[in-house]
Amino acid sequence: MQHKLLLTSLFLGSALLSYGQDDKLDMTMIQKIRTEGLEHSQVMETAFYLTDVNGPRLQGPGFIKAANWAKTKLTSWGIQNSRLEAWGEWGQGWGVEHSYLAMTAPYYKTIIAVPRAWSGSTNKLQSADILYISSTDTTALESYRSKLKNKVILLDQSFKGMPSFKADADRFTDEELTKMANETPPAQRAGNDTTFRSRIMAMRTQNAFNQKMRKLAKQEGAIGMLNTTQNSKDGTLFVSGDYANAAIGATPDDLADLSIAVEDYMTLCRLMKAGIPVKLELDVKTKFYKDDTKGYNVLAEIPGTDPKLKDEVVMLGAHLDSWHAATGATDNAAGSSVMMEAMRILNTIGAKPKRTIRIALWSGEEQGLHGSKNYVTNHLVDKATNKLTKEGENIAAYFNVDNGTGKIRGIYLQGNLAAGPIFQQWLKPFNDLGATTITPANTGGTDHQSFDRVGLPGFQFIQDKIEYNTRTHHTNMDTYDHLQPDDLKQAATVVASFVYNAAMRDQKIPRKAVAAQVAR
């Protein structure tokens, strides 16, 4: 009854037609996948090593350490040709060696603080006053020129502490899934991305101000600056990095840029507004790495066995890199562990796919999908003609996981309606595990877009959100403790089945009529 409720009229007729023209699913193999994935899973052991053992996986040495571990682990499972492949020039790696911040006047208070990626150091323990800046006009910054030396910069904010009336964790309800299934296909929507464009312009304006302020502050001898976000509360800090500086423009003598909780930030703002003297004590040491400035992806295969189809490739992937405030458990050791586990399941049960199955663990996703975009550019698109190469034409499908620890509830079609009936049939053996929903909608922000944008069938799975948007995504709370073992077992099982089905069907997954464009 629940399954029928979630079927939208958009797909009902075509789905029934698809059942009539059965893909001849190998139910014996699907049962083997279920048994291995649900009863003999190693997904949590993999997640443990990617998080607690390897630590943060920021682009650079942190990522390379985990990438080499993943490569070795895949090889130990019998997955073939496991390797690190350079995708191009990235720039400097970066890491935190020490971070301490406290308020020492008007009283002592320790402050949880995490440096933003590619920010600089204080060089030693420093005692500093706050310079409170109330203007966000770049032309007004000049008035602070003589006041910056040995100061910590605090920009005026008007954030308000808001109580949390809703639970941090949730799952999709039947009503929400039904709404997703009934969404209008993207191609039929009116152009309504005005809000998104406005947000981008606002971010660019703020970034221009921040860059000018940092440059002036550095010239004038400031020690550091503080930042926060409205949702950095209750001990959870949302921390990423300075995208404009990233690995290229940042230098070790840049300002120490510390993310703190909104409660601490607003305390400092109120004290400064009231004219009460505030003293801070801080000691921050970050390190820049220049020995190897290239970016790398992890790749490995289960070779195809069909003489006519073995050169065609079904890909599954997730980004292995993370931000640095925690160990990147839900973003995205979860997805990487699921994809590695899917490969382990298929190899363990002796799958002999017609097409080659290739796993990719991407790097540089957090700074702009660099790993997957460059893989597509380097392998799948001819730069001279902007058309798919032979290798690109041989991609049968790409499947991605990158929405946290939640179990799979279905799949986004990215407007590829022809794939809907196929995937509906593939989900049917997992309806009892909660995987039921096909939505024509797009979802963004992760590596399937690198394939979709050049006309290749790239898909992201729908996952229960759990605490992804409230507690773990890009935060200091994104640790192993927030992973849900049963959800990850289910996800790996569903992915393994999808990948196997795609590798075994007579035809590749249908493609949208999209002109190939090299990702720039």
Disulfide bonds with the S-S distance in Angstrom:
none
